[in-house]
Amino acid sequence: MDERRVVCVVGPALGSGYVIGPRLVLASAHCTPGVGDEVAVQLPTHEPPGEFRAEVVWRGTPEKADDAALLYITDEAWAPVNGAPLRWGRLATHIPGVACESWGYPQMVQRTGSPELSWHPAGRLTAAPRAGGERYVMQVEGQPPEQLEDDASPWGGISGAALFCGDLLTGVLAVAPRGWRHGQLEAVPAHVLLADPEFRQVLQESGYGSVPRLEPVEWQHLTESAYTGPAKSPAALLRADRQVVTFHGRHELLQELDDWCAQVGFDARLITGPAGQGKTRLAYELTARLEAAGRTTLWLRSTADGGDIAALKDAMVPLLLVVDYAETRTEQLTHVWEAAARHDGREAFKVLLLARTAGDWWEDLQTSGLAQELLGATITTPLAALQPDPKQWAETYRQAVAAFAGHLPRVVGQERSDWRALASRLPAPAARPGLGHALTLQMLALADLLDAADPVIAGQSAAMLAPSVEDRLLAHECSYWQRSATAPGMPRLDSLKDVLAAVFLAGADDREQANALLCRVIGTADPDRINATRTWIAGLYPGSGELPFGSLQPDRLAEQHVGRRLQKNAALATTILPGATHAQLAQLVAVYARTTSHRTFQSLGTALTALCVSNPDVLANEAMQAIPQTENPQPLLAALHTIAESPDTSSELVEHLCASLPEISHRLAELSVQLTSRLVDHQRARVAADTAQLPDLASSLNNLANRLGDVGRHEDGLTAIEEAVSIRRTLAEARPDAFLPNLAMSLNNLAIRLGDLGRREDGLTAIEEAVAAYRTLAEARPDAFLPNLAMSLNNLAVQLGDLGQREDGLTAIEEAVRIRRTLAMSRPDVYGPKLEHSLQVMAWLKSRSGDSG
């Protein structure tokens, strides 16, 4: 809590309050008069103490569920409190004893003749049902205060004090309930207030800014915090989380998503679309509607780890979890599925995924572990452009212009222009391609307004060859950069543009990484210069949580700036590489690839390919991880094919890349064959010098056979697996304990390859030998090999069914089902989907044999 925001409220009764906006105070309804009446707001702890006039602009019902009030300070002498915008929260689980604190002016600490004294109690918070609505109960730490001499409550005067859990404003203290020896305080939950449309309206009309999001208190460290303070540049008004332009369209989809969120239990949904299509804006509109209805939403922070995500299993309120850039966060999503599987299902647990494309990453995710069971009914919705009727473009444009004109006076540096007058003189744009895209139309409206206010900057962008609307906005953003770069020792503007492009490309997780990145790009280790530049960037684009800085939003603007700087200075990306972390390298490759997907920057694809080829040890693995996620994988695929072919590529790198290949990937299928073939060649050379390398060669041949099968090269795949079986049979004869498992695996794969070529009898021979080997192994070590025996029995049943030997097939699959049913009892997440598959094979065999029992 911020002591500077703690105030004393003098109305019909003495109370406390908390400054939540430039002139807005949150207080208690039963300590204030009616709407329109005046009260005094005091700052007793300030030097000198001050008292300021304020007006009640919203008031709930005293002593009831919404016992709170909003006061607007009208006194001209008031100086707004500076600081980070407040975050709001609510309890989302039934776990008791959440740490909390408050700060106010209770009677028990007051002294006659002295200024009002404040008290800062701490305690533990629990949700409690009450007649007429929910209340939060704060169990105060320490010895409870004594009753006052006049039989008054020692807590009198603290009503209206803000209640915080960590960084989240969670409620407003209302009353000290009787019967608890003054050891408890009750509070009005923040979510009760934000559910009131009039409360939300007054917040906005009183200069608070956008309506705050309600974050789950217990998971506040998991939440991607949005910056809700005043916009620092015009471009910030385009951020989806600011919701400056009224949302329109997509009514049916919104209603469908709302109904989906209301259903109990777990489900996931994927929404895809290119940058600026409206995915994030749609999700913010949905979460705003849900929060207004009292439901809980959480935008998952990109840095949240698996241990923290596991806590989501305790959700006891309807929850919508939103994961933006889902294609880059598959590891996090596996932890989300684990939490969802452990949730009791009594309330809704919904996961909304936002991604630019549903490619290999989505297919891989759906077939891994728990996802096989949880994501079976997941709907993927490609989000089309709004494409309103061209007759409506003019009206939609005017609405956007009016919205921006209303917000621009509150943007730093934009206070002087008469924005409403400028807006009234702007002509509607002529119909042309692209205006059906909501973000494009909004960017055009903002660019037209800014150009009208500053013709000089407008002329700078007009001088470019075919400037885009993004270029026009960046010209004004550059003016913002220049105005704010006033600290001594700052680099020149052109260098700062490269610095920002590097930040947008690579980012940084902490101050040390940020300083190292800036040092490389600026070309100096001068700490004063580096610190000044880092502070400047953080002021432009504040970071979320502990991040030292954020990025320019929306993505299309950041990618436009990156593209323009790379066109001018292709070596910029190379400058970032030395000392970069894996996370920075991954972000660099992903953002660079996304930039090349824009028509203006498709020529940069050649530069991206060259960058990866020139730095294979640093970027090859990151390029491979990015390919399933990006809209334009061709530059990265070209780089990896070149690296795989190059005689200069080390065997260690080839081996590392092979180990990093996903099991299945359509985009990487041909590259997988190329890399695995190259690894086989390396290992043949090693075997020629040392036969102890034979096991590694056999393993690579086994993998090569699978990769060849994936691309339809069945004859070549059979040749590779036959060689693997031959090597492993020889090894198993000499050392069965060590190599019989590997032989059984290759025999299973041999049966599959033979089946691909229609040689079912030969395939049956191979799978029967595999079953025999796994049965021997399972008898000696059941915990290790029973799963493999079940897998081979499943495959044997299929082979027998294909050959018309259905009774024998049923015998095999019944044994597989028995084994997998036992395994699923202890590990349902792993073996449940496999059991389901065996049951499907059994049903297929019974239907083929006419046995319906």
N, C-alpha and C positions, 0 to 999 in steps of 0.2 A: 504494500500500500504506500501511497505517496502522502506524507504528512501535510504537504502544501495544499492538498485538495480537501482536507478535513475541515469542516466549518460547523459553527454553532448557528442554529436557526431560531430566531425569536419571533414567535407567533402567538396564538392563543395559549400555547404551552411551549416550554423550552424543549428544543430537540436538537438533533445532530443532522448532518448532511454530508454529501460528498460531491465535489465538482466533477462532472462527467463530460462537460463540453466547454467551449470557450466562455459561455455565460450561463451554462445550465447546471443546476444542482439537483441531485436526487435526495429526497427527504421523506418524511413520514406524513401520511394523510392526517393522522389524529393530532399532529402538532402544528398543522397549518390551517388557514381559513379556506374559503371557497375559491374557485377559479376566478381570476381577475382581481382578487384582493392582494394587498401588499404584506410582505414580511421583511424582516431584517436578516441579513446574512453577515455573521461576524467571523473574523479571523483573529481570535484572541492570542494565538501563539506567534503571530507575525510581529515584526518590528518596523514601524509602530503598529499596534493592533488597529484593525480597521472594521468599519461597519458599512454595509452597502444595501441599497434598496433592491428589492426583488419582487417579482410578481408571480403568483401561482398560475401556471399555464396548463397544468393537468393535475387532477386529484382523484385518487381512488376512493374507496369507501373506508372510513375509519373503523378500526377494530375488525375488519373483514379480510377476505383472502387477498385483496389488492390494496392493503393499507400502505400506500406510498404516494408521493407527490413529486412533481417536477416544478422547479422554480427557475425563472429567467431573471438574471441580474440586469436591471435596467440602469443602474447607477453608472454615470460616465466615468467615475473615478476608478472603476474596477479594471484591473489589469489581468487579462486571461492567463491561466496557468499553463506553461509550456510543458511538453512531455509527450511520450508515446501515446497513441490512441488506446483507449480502454478496450479490453477483451471481456466478453460476457460468457457465463457458463451455467451449467446445470448438472445436478447429480444424475448419473446414468446407470448406476448399479445399486444393489441393496447392501453393499459392503459398508458396515458402519464405521464411524470414526475417521472421516476424511479431515485432514488438517485444515484449519481455517483461522481467520483473524478478523477483527473489526477495529474501529477507532472512532471514538465519539466523546461526548461531554456528559457523563453520568453525574448525578447529584452526589454520590458518595465521595468524590474527590474534590468537590468545590469547597472553597473557604471564603467566609464573609470578608468583603473588602478587597479581595484579590480578583484578577482577571479569571475568566473561565479556564479551567484546567481540563486537559484531555486525558483519556485512558485508552490503552491499546491492548484489549484482551485477546488471548488466543485460546483455541479449543479444538474440539472435534465435532464434526457435523454429520447429521443423519437426517434422512427424509422421514417425515411422519405425517400420516393422514390426520386431518382435522375436519370437524363438521364445517361444511361450506368450502372446503378446498385444502390443498396440500400446504404444509408449512415445513420449513427446515428448522431443526432443533440443534442449537449450539451448546454442547456441554463445555462449560468454561473450565479452563485449567486452573489449578491452584485452589487455595482455600476460598470458599464462597464468601461474599461480603455479608456483613451484618445488617439487620434492619436498622433504618435510621430512627432517631429519637422521636420524630413526629409520626412514626409508624408508616412513613412513606417508603417506597421501594428504593433501594440503593442504586438501582439501574435507571431511575427516572432521569430523562434528559438524553439517554442514549438512543431512543427511538429515532429512526431515520439514518442511523449510521450504516455505512456500506459494509457488506460482508464479503470477504474475499477468500477464495481457495486458490492458493498459489497466485498466478497472475490474472485470475478470472474473477470478475465482479459477479457474484453468485446470488446475492440477495440483499434485502434491506431489513435491518433489525426493527422489530415491531413491538414486542412485549416480553416481559419476564414472567413466565407462567407461575401460578401459585402452586405451592406444595413441593417445590424442589429446593427449598432453602437458598434461593437466589443463585443456584448453581447452573441454571439453564436460561438461554435466551432463544426466543422464537423469531424467525425471519420470513419475510415474504420472498419466495423464490423469484429470481430474475425472469425465468421462463414464463411465469404467470403474468408479469408486466408486459413482456414482449409479445405475448399472445393477444394483447388488447390492441386493436387497430388504431384507436385514438392515441394511445401511448406512442405507438410507432410514428404516427403522423406528426405529433408534437415534437418528437425527437428530431425529425427531418426539418420541420419548419423553424426550429430553434437553433439551427446551425450545427447540429451534431454531426451531420454527414450521412453516409449511407446507414441503413438500419443494421445494427450489429448482428453478427452470427452468434448463435448459442453453441459453445463448444462443450463437450462432455468433460466435466471437472476431472474425473479419475484418469482421463486419457489426454489431458491437455498437452502432454509432451509428444503426443502422436499427431497433433493437429497442425496442418499447414496454415499458419497464421497469415491472414490477409492484412495489408496495410490499409487502415480505414481513415487515416487522417486526411488533412487537406491535400489535394493534388499538388505536386511540386512542379509539374510541367503539363502542358496541354495534352501531350500523348497519354498521360496517365488517365485521362478521362475515358480512354478507349478500353481500359482494362475490364475484363468480363466481371470481375468481382465488385467493381464500382456500380455497375448497372445504371449508368447515367441515362442512357436512352431507354425508354420504356420498352419492355419486351413485347413483341407482337408475333403472331403466327404460331405454327406448330401446336395449335390447341388440342388436336386429337392425340398427338404424341404425349403431350404433357399430362392429359387426363389418363392416358394409358399407363404412364409411369407412376402417376399418383395412385391409381388403383393397384398397381403392382406393389408399391411400397406398403400398402395397407394390408397385404396378405401376410399371415403369420408364417414363421419359419424362414429358412434360408433360400435365397435365389440370387443369381448374378445376371447382369445384362451388359452387353458391350455396344457402345455407340461409336461409330467411326466416321471420319471425314477429314478432308485436308485442313491445313491451318486457316483459321478465320471462318470456318464454315458455321460455327456457332455451337460447338459441342460444349465448351466450358460455360458459355452464357446460358445455354439450356439447363445445364446442371445447377447453376446458381439460381436460376428461376425456380427450378424444382425444389432445391433445398430451402429457399426462402418461403415457399408455400408450405412445405412440411413443417418448418420451424414455427411459422405463424399458427399452425394447427397444433402446436405443442409436441411435435415429434422431434427426434434427435438426429442430427447429421454430423458427419465427421469427414473432412477432407484429409486423407492420410498423407502425412509428411514423408517426403522422399527419403529422409535419413532415419526413419523409424526402424528399429531392429526387431528380430523375431521374438525375443523375450518380451519386449513391450507390447508387440502386436497380440501376443497370446492372451493378454488381459481382456481383449474384446469378448472373450467367451462369457464373461460375467454380465453382459448387457441385459438389463431388466426393463428397458424401455424400447419402443420401436426404433430401430437404428438403420440409417442409410449411410453406408461407407462409400465415399467417392474417391476413385484412384485415377488421377489425371496422368497423361503420358504412360498409360498402363503397359505399352509395348516395351518400355525401358525398365520395368519394375517387376519382372516375372519372379525374381527370387523373393521379393516381399510378398507377392501374391500367394506363394506356397504357404507362407506363415498365416495369411488371412484364411486360407482354406482350412488349416489346422484349427484355428480358433472357431471358425464356423461349425466344424464337425463336433466340437465340444460344447457348443451353445445348446441350451435346453429346448430351444424351438418354441417357447411359449409366446414370444413376441417376434415381430418381423426383424430379420437380419438380412438386409439387402446390400449387395455390392454393385455399384455402378462404375463400369470401366470406360474410360475415354481414351481413344487412340486414333492416330491418323490412318491406320490401316489394320485390317485383320489378316495378317499374313502367316508366315511360318511360326512366328512367336505364339500366336493364338492356338494353332493346331498342336504345337508342342505342349503348351500349357494344359490343354484340355485332356491330353492323354497321359499326364504324369500324376502318379500317386493318387491322392484323395480327389483331385480334380476330375478323374474319370467318373466318379460317383456323383460329385456335387454339381458338375457343370453339364450334365446330360441334357437338361432342358433349357440351357442358356440361349437366349435370343440375341442375335447380332443385328443391329439396326444401322445401315449406312445412312448418314444424315445428308440429304440432298440440300442444295442451295434453296433458299426461300423462294426465289424467282417469283415475286409478286407480279401481278398484272402491270405492264408498263404504264398504264394509266394511273397506277397507285404510286409509282416511283416518286412523283413530284410531292405527294402528300407525305410519304415516308421520309423523304429528304428534308422537307420543311420541319417535320417533327424532330428529326435529329438535330437540325440547325438550332431550333428553339431550345432543345435540351442542353446543348453545349453552350449556347449563349447564357443560359441561366447559371451554369456552373463555372464558366471561365472567369468571372470577376473574383472568385475565391481561389484562383490559381496564382501562385507566387509569380509576380512580375507581369500579371495580366490585368491588374486592377484598374488601369487608367482608361481603357477603351470602353466605348459605349456599345457593348456587344449586342444588346437587343436592337439598337438602331441599325447596326451593321447587318444583323440577321434579317431584318425586315427588307433590306435592299437587295439581298442575294436572289438572283433568278434561279429557278429550278433547272437542274441539269438536263440536257438533251438526252433522250433515250440512247443507250449504247450498251454493248455487251459488258457484263460484269456487274451492272448495277442491281441485278437480282440477288447479289451476294450481300448479306446484311452488313458484314464488317466493311466491305468495300464502300458501300453507300455511306456508312457512318464516317469512315476516314475521309471521304470526299467532302462531306458536310463540314467536318472540322477543319480540313485543309482550306476550303473556300473561305471560312470565317477568318482563319489566321492570316491568309493572304490579303484579305480585305483590310485587316487591321494593320498589316505591316507590308506595304508594297515592295520595300527594299529586299526583304528576305524572299518574297514571292518572286522577285526578279532574278535572284540568285539561282533558285531551282529552275526557273523558266529557261535559264541559259544552258541547262544540261540538254543533252541529246535525248529527246523523247522521255522527259521525266515522268515517273509514275506518281500516283498519289502517295505512295510510301516515301518517295524522294522528297516530295513537297513537305510532308510532315517532319521528316528528318532534318530539313533545313531549319525549321522552327525549333526542333529539339536541340540542334547544334547551337542555336542562339542561347538556349537555356544553359547548355554546358559552358559556353563562354562566359556568360554573366556570373556563374557561380564559381568559376576557377580563379579565385582572387587570392588564395593563400600564397605567401612568398615561396619562391622556388618551384612553382608548378611548371611542368613541361609546357611547351608551346601547343597550340590547339591541334595541329595536325598529328602530333605525337599522342595527344590525349584521345583522338579519334581511334588510333590504333590500340591504345590501352583499353578503351571500351569494347572494341571488337574482340580483343583477347579475352576480356572478362565474360562477354556473351558467349564466346566459343568454349572456354574451359572452366570458368567459375572457380570457386575455392571453398573449402569446407571450414577453414579457420584462418585466423590472422596470419599465421606463419606461412600457409600456402599462398595467401593473397600477396604477402610481401615478396615472396619468391617469384611469383608470376609477374608482378609489376617490375621487379628488378630486372628480369629477363627482357621484358618488352621495352622499358624505358632505357635500359642500358646503363644503369647506375645502381650502386649499392648505398647511396647517400640516404641514411635513415630518415632525415627530415623531409627529403623530397618524396620518398616512398610513403611515409606516414601521411603527408599532406595529400598525396594522390589517392591513397586508400580511403581517407576520410571524405574526400570530395566525391568518390564513387558511391560510398555508403549514403551520403547525403542525397545524391541523385536518385539512387535505387536501393532503398533499405532492404536488408536481408531478412529472411524469415528465421525466427528462433536465434540460434547461435551463429548463423552464417554471416560473414563479414559484409556482404553486399548481395543484392539481388540482380535482376536483369531488366532490360527494357521490355515492356509489354505493350501490345500483344506481340506474339512471336514473329508475325510477319514484319514488323518494324525492326526487331532485333536481327532477323535473318537478312533483311534488306541492307542494314548497316554493315553486317559482316560481309555480305557479298560485295558491296561497293569497296570496302577496304581491301578485300582479297584481290579484287580486280586491279586495284592500284598498287598493292604490295603483296605479291604472292608469297614472299618469304615470311610474312607475319606468322603463319601457322608453324613454320619450322622453328621460329624463335621461341614458341611456347613449349616445345617438346623437352628440352633438357631439364631433368629434375621434376617433370610433371608426374602427379600421382596417377594410378590406374583410373580413378574416377574422373580426373581431369582429361585424360586421354580418351576415355570412353565418351565423355561429353563433347570433346572437340570433334571426334569422328562423326558422332550423331548429328550435331548442329551443322557441321560442314556438309554432310550428306543431305540434310533437310534443305539447306540453302540451295544446293544444286538442283533440287526438285522444282524450283521456281523457273519459269521460262527465261527470265532475264539472265539467270546465272547458270544455265545448263552448260555453258562453255567452261565453267569452273570444274566440271567433272573431270576433265583431263588433268587439271592441277591437283585435284584430290587423289586421283590415281597415282600420279607421280610422287606425291608426298608419301603415300603408303609404300610404294615400291622403293623409295629412297631410304625409308626407315622401317624395314620389315621387322626387326627385333622389337621395335617400340610399338608399332601400329598394326601389325598383321592380325594379332589376336583380337584387338579392339574392333578392327574392320569386320572380322568374321562374326563377332557378337552383334554388330549393328545391322548386318545384312537382313536378318529376318524382320527387323523392326522398321526399316526406313522405306519411304515411298519410292526412292530412286536408288536401288542397290547397284546399278550397273557400274559406276566408277569404282566401287569397292570390290565387286566381283572381278573386274578387269585387273585390279591391282593384285588380288590374291592369285588369280590364274598366272599372272606374270611371275609372282614370287615363287609359286609352286614349280614353274618351269625353269627358273633360273638355276644354273649350276653353282652360283654363289650362295644359294640358300643353304644354311647349315642343316645337318641331319637333326640337330637338337631342336631347331625351330620347327622343322617338319613334324617331328615327333610330338612337340607341344601342341601344334595346330591340330594334329589328328586327335589328340586326347581331348581337345576342346570342342570337337565337332558334335553337334546334336545328333541324337539317334536317327531322327527323321527330319528332313528339311528339303522342300522342293527346290528352293532357291540355291541351296548349297549342294545339291545332289551331285552334279557334275564335278564341282570342286572337290567334294569328298572323295570321289573316285581318283581324281588326279593326285591329291595329297596322299591318299593311302597307297596308291601305286608307287609314288615316289618313296614312301617309307619302306615298302617291300623291297625296292631296289637297294636302298641303303642297307637293309638288314641282310640281303643276299650277299652283299660285299663283306659284311661283318662275319657271316657264317663261313665264308671261304677262308677267312683267317682264324676263326675260332668257332668250332661246332657247338660250344656252350651257348651260343646265341640262337640255336634252333628253336627253343620255345618262343622267343620273341617273334621270329619269322613266322611260325605257325599261327600265332595270335594275329599278326597283321594280315596274313592270308585269309584267315577266318573273317576278319572285318572287311577286307577287300571284297570277298564274295558277297557279303551283305550289301555293300555299297553298289556293286555292279548289278545286283538284283534290283536295287531301287531305281536304276535308270534303264531297266529292261534288257541289260546285256547278260542274258541268262546263261548262254554257253560259256562266256568268259568267267562268269561267277561260278559255274560248275567246275571249271578247270582249277580255279583258285581254291575252292573248298576241298576238292579231291586231294590237292597237294597238302593242304592243312591236315586233313584226316590221315594221310600217309605218314607225315612227320609225327603227329601226335600218337598214332598207333605204335610206331617204333619206340617213342619215348615212354609210353604207358607199359609196354612189354618189359622195359628195363626197370621202371620205377612207377608201378601202378598207384601207390599212395599219392604221389606228387602229380601224376599226369592223367590218370583215368578221368577225373572231372572234366579236363579240357577236351579229351577225346570224345566224351559223351556230348559235350556242347557242340563240337564240330559235326558229329554224326547227326545230331538234330538239325543243324543247318544244312547238311548234305541232303537230308530227306526233303527239306523245303526246296532246295535248288533243283533236285530231281523232279519234284512235283511241278515246278514252274515249267519244265520242259515236257510234261506229260508222261514221264517215266515213273508211273505210280508204283509198279511192282518193285523196281529198284529202290524207290523211296521208302516203301514199306520195310524192306530189308534193313535199310539204314536206321529207321526210327525204332524198329524192334531191337536192334543192337544198342541204341541209345537208352531205351527203357531198361534193358538188362543191366547196362552199366550203372545207371542211376539207382536201380533197385539194390544192387550190391553196395553202392555207396551209402544209400539211405539206411540199410540194415546196420551198418557200422556207425554212421553219424546221422541219425534222423533229423536233428535240429538243423543241420547244415544242408541236407540234400532232399528232404521230403518235398520242399517246394519245386525242386527241379524234376523230381520223379512225377509230380502231378502235372507239370508243364509238358513233359514228354508223353505221358499217358493221354493228355488232351490231344496232342498232335497225332498220336497213334490212332486214336478214335476217329479223327477226321480222315486220315489216310485209309483206314479200313472202310469207313462209310463211302468214300469216293470209289472204292473198289467193289462195292456191293456187299461187303462182309459186315453187315450191320449188327448182327448179334454179337460178334467179336468186338465190334466197335462199342456197343453198349456196355460190355463187360469192362472195357478199358476206361470209358468215361465215368462209369459208376465208381470205379476206384479213385479216379481223379477227383470227383465230387466229394467223396468221403474225406480225402486228405485235405482238400481246400476248405471244406466246412469246418474241420477241426482247426486249421490254421486261422480261419477268419474269426473264430471265437476269441482268440487272443489278440489278433491284429486286424480288426475289421477294415481299417483304413487302407492297408496294403493288400489284403487277400479277399476282401469283399468283392471288388470288381472282377477279380480272377475267378472267384466262385460263380459269379453271375455269368461269365463267359462259358464256363464248363456246363452250367445248367442250360444255356442256350444250345450248346452242342448236343447235349443229351436230348433236348426237345426235338432238335433237327433229326437225330437218328431215330427217335421213336416215331416221328411223323413219316420217315422214309420206310420204316418197317411195319407201319400200320398199327403200332402199339401206342395207344393213347393213355395207358395207365401210368 
